[in-house]
Amino acid sequence: MKIVVAGGSGGLGRRVCADLDARGHDIVVLTRTVRQNSAYRQVEWDGRTVGSWAAELAGAALINLCGAIVDRSPTPANIELLTRSRVEPTTALMRAADGLETPLVSWIQMSTLAIYGDAGDAVLDESAKPAGGPAQMPGVARPWEEAAAGARAARQVLLRTGIVLDPATPAMRRLTGLVRLGLGGRIGTGNQWVSWLHFADFQAIVRACLDDEALSGIVHATSPNPVTNTELMSGLRHVLHRPAAPPTPAWLLRLGAFFAGSDPALALTGRRCVPGALTRAGFGFAFPDLDQALRNLLASGSNP
């Protein structure tokens, strides 16, 4: 299958491209900056306007992963950046698809479980309604999804994705670094839910969405076993062989996030999401449980 990947240069994009390429697919990466020694064919685009790159979509499946990294201070300017970096490329892809003689084979559209805001203890499947805020979560996710509505594709999947655990990412390196320094206690109350998945399961979910015609519309890309922040931090300490650590009060996290230019809501809000559509489709997770996933990612020394 020919698969065009927009956002293929990011962390998740590189994982997805490597996985699909290893399985014999023809990968084309839309990129603003053509890189030397790429394993895949690259086609330059600006992420805003329709150009000659649009011809690559003919007869192809599309995976749209475009979007700036979310871990930044939730200022109006940053929220606008997060929104624009998602909506503009999606709009350009929509316009390009509209010009095709035949629809795309499939369109896999990245989204986020943060669209549900801070959802407390409620168990959320794909039937759950988006929240009204905070602005940097549903306020970004809703226009992102709306930009892809009505895509000219035989089938479209909207992947509302949880926190992808990957030792190659700055976020996980920062988290494990804090635990190794003895700062791995719960954050705030510790009761906030974390919807997570192993990066290998994310890769497998993308493959399932490309291959399984029963999967369409909203699909939760997350483990069937969400955990609380307390459980996440305890799991990390256990796998990294660190002792119990004092909690980080919410006020201290907010202060640290202010100086680091980060968003404290990423750690202080939570969602208890489950993969209803994948479960109904018979999808099998390789790493359904947190301890199993963390051991694979950290204890085995596998850090690609």
N, C-alpha and C positions, 0 to 999 in steps of 0.2 A: 504494500500500500504506500502511496505517496502521502506523506504527512508534513504539512507546513506548520511550523511552530513559531508563534510570535511570543517574544519573551524567553527565547531559548538560551539566552546568555546568562540568565540569573541562576541562583542556586538550584531551585526546583527544575528549572528548564534544562539545565545540564544533566540532572539526574534522569529526567524523562527522555531526553534525546539519546543519552547513552544506552538506556534500556531498550528503546525501540530500535535503535540502530543495530544493537546486538542481535535482535530478532529478525533482521533482514529487511526492515522497512527503508524506504527512500526518504531521508530526512532533509528538509529544507528549512533553514533558520532565517527568519526575517530579523535584521539587525540594523541598528543605527551606525554601528562601527564594525566594519569587516575585520576580523582577526586573522592573523597568520596562523598556519598550522592547525586550522580547525578540522575536526574529523568529519564535518558535514558541509554540504554546500550552503553558502551564505548568500543572501540577496539583500541588498541595502534598501532601506526605506526610512522615512522620517517619522513614522508613527502617527502621522496626522493627515496626510493627503494620499489620494490614490495615484499610483504611478505605474511604471512598467512591471513592478513586483506583483501586481494583481494577477498577471497571467499565470503565476505559479499556483493559484488556487484551483485552476481548471482540473477537474477529475480527482481532487485531493480531499483529504480530511484536514481539518484545521484544529489546532490546539492553541488557545489564546491565554497566555499566562502573564500578560503585561501588567505592570504596576510597580510603583516605587515602594521601597521598604517602609513598613509601617512604624517601626520603632523610632519615632521622632516626637518632639514636643508638640502637643495638640493645639498649636496656634492657628489662627484663621489662615495664614499663609501656607502652613504645612498641610492643613486639611484640604485647601484648594489644590495643592500639589498632588496629594494622594488621589484626589478625585480626578484631576485632569490627566494624570499619568495612566489612569485606567480607562476613562471614558474616551479620550481622544483616539488611542489606538483601536479600541473596539468600534468606534464610529467609522474609522477609516476602513476597517475590515468589513463592516456591514455594507458600506458603499461599494467596495470592490466585489463582494459576493453578489450584490444586486446586478452587477454588470455581466455575470456569467451566463452562458447559454443554458447550462444545466446546474442544478443546485449542488452545493458541496456534499460530499458523501456523508460527512458528519461534522459537527462543530462542538468541540469540548471547550466550554467557557469557564475559566477560573472565577470563583467567588469566595466568600468567607463566612464562617459561622458567626463572626462578629456582627453580622446583620441582625442578630437577635439581642444585641446589647448585653446588659447585665440581667440574666434571666433567673437568678436564684436557683432553687432546687427543682424547678419544673423540668421534666424529661421532654426533650424536643426532638421530634422527627421531622420529616419533610413537609408535614402539614402545618407546622408552626408558622405564626405570622411574624414578619419583621418588626423590630421595635422602633420607637421614635428617636432614640438617641442612645449613647452620646454621638455627637456630630462626627467624630473621627472613626466611628464604627458603622452603624446603620446609615449615617449621613453620607458616607463614602460608598458603602456597598450597594445601596438602593439605586443610585444613578448608574453605577457600574453594571448592574444586572439589567436595568431598563435600557441601557445603550445596546444590549445584545438581543433584545426582545424582537421576535419575528424574523430571525435570521433566515436567509435563503439557504437552507440546508435540509437534506432529507431527514436528518435527526439532530437535535441539539440537546446537550447535557449541560446543566448548570451545576458545577461542582462547588458546593459550599464546603470549604475545607477547614479542618481543625488545625491545631499546631502540629506541624510536621517535625518530628524529632530526627535530627540529622547532625552527627558530630562535625560535619564540614561547615556548618553555618555559624556565623558570629554569635547568634543568640544562644545556641546550646553551649558553645565554648565559654561564653560569659557565665552562664548558669553553672556549669560544672566547675569553672574556676572559683566561683564564690563558695561552692560546697567544699572544694579542696582547701580553701582558706579558713574553714570552720564557720562560714556564714550561711549555712544551708538550712536554717530554721524556716518554719512556716512564715508566710507573708500576710500581714494584716490578721484577719480572723482565721485564715487558713481554710475557711469553709467554701470559698469560691471554687466552682467546678472548672476543670480543665478537660477540654475535648481534644484529644491528641491522636497521632498515628505515627508509626514507623515509616521512614521514607520508602522502604521496599514495598510496603502496602500501598502507599500513594502511587508508586509506579504501577503496581498491579491493578489498582482502581482505574487508572488512565487506560490501561490495556483493555480492561473489561468494558469501559465506556466506548471504546473504539469498536469492539467486536460484538458486544451483546446488544442486539436491537431492542431488547426488552427494557433497556435503560434509556430513559429520556426524561426531560424536564429536570426538576431539582433532585440532586443526589447529594447526600451527606457523605463527604470523604472524611471519616473519623473512625477510630476504634469503637467496637461495641461496648467498651468498658471505660467510660470517662472516670476520672479520679478527682478528688479535691486537691487543692494546693498543698494541704498538709500531707496527703498521701504521695504527691509528686515529690516533694522535698525529702520526705522520709525514704522513698524509693531511691532517689539519687544518693543520699547518704549511705544507704545500705550497700548499693552496688559499688560505690567508691570507697567503702570501708572507712567512713568518717563517723565520729561520735555525734550524739545529739547536740543540737545547736540552739541558741536562743532565738526567739522569733524576731522578725523585723516589723516594728510597728508601722502602720499605714503612714503616719506623719513623717517618719524617717525615710520611708521609700519615696514619698512625694518630694522631700527635700533633695534626696540624692538624684531623683529623676530630673529635677529642675536644673541642677548643675551639670548633669550628663546630657541634657537635651533629649531626654527620653519621655515616654508616656507612662505614667504610673497606672493608668487604667488597664494597661495590658496585663498587669499582675493582680490588680485589685477587683476586676470584674470577671465574671465567669458564665459559662453556658454548659448545661448537661445534655449534650446532643448524642443521638444514636443514629446509626446508618440503616434506617428502615428500608430504603429502596434496595440497597446492596444485600441486606439479609433476605428480602423476598426473592431476589434474583439468585440466591444460593452462593453468593460470593464467600470465599474462604479466606480469612485473614491469616497471614503467616505469624503475626505478632499481635494477638488480641489482648494480651495482658501486659500491664506496664512493666512489671519486674522482668518478664521475659524479654521485652523490647529493650529495656535499659541494659540488661546483661549482654545482649547481642551488640548493642551500639558501643558500650563502654568497657565492660569487663573482658570481652574477648580481644580487645585491642584493635578491633576493626574500625579504622578511621580513615576511610579513603579520601 
